[in-house]
Amino acid sequence: MGELKDKAKGIGNEIAGNAKQMSDDPDTRAEGAAQETKGEAQNLKGEVKGAFGNKI
């Protein structure tokens, strides 16, 4: 179950990060890039958990 939770959080962060990157404000764009990267890491964590049967 942790696998799906991590993937869902990751997708949410990627979407929010992408939206922030559309801003005219350079600080908001940078924050969006960082949030997107965080989401990608969460997705990867979920995939690893799935591959190892949620034992991580």
C-alpha positions, 0 to 999 in steps of 0.5 A, a space after each residue: 500500500 505504501 507504494 501507491 501512496 508514494 506514487 500518488 504523492 509524487 504525481 501530485 508534486 509533479 503536477 504542482 511543480 509543473 504548474 508553478 514553472 509556468 509562472 512569470 516569477 523566477 522564484 516560483 519557477 525555481 520552487 516548481 522545478 524543485 517540487 517536480 524533482 521531489 515528485 519524481 523522487 517520490 515516484 521512484 521510491 514507490 516503484 522501488 517499494 513495489 519491486 521489493 514488495 513494500 519491504 522498504 
